Amino acid sequence: MTALAQELLNTFDALPNAEQLEIALAILRRLVNLDFPPLTDDDLALNAEALFLALDEQEADYEQP
């Protein structure tokens, strides 16, 4: 990540929640127009694995007394 990108994130983190939400929505609107390459099977498998591991961890936390 470039220094400029990190500076933007630091500035974003310093904003009040309402302004963070407003900026996040504006960024998400712009992302809709980007042309992302399709995910590969490996990408999907890695993301699924990470999701299932996170869910297993959450489930284990709920089962602890």
Number of C-alpha atoms within 10 A of each C-alpha: 5 7 8 9 10 11 11 12 11 11 11 16 12 11 12 9 11 9 13 15 13 10 14 13 12 11 11 10 11 10 11 9 8 8 7 8 6 7 9 9 9 9 11 11 12 12 12 12 12 12 12 12 12 12 12 12 12 11 11 10 10 9 8 6 4
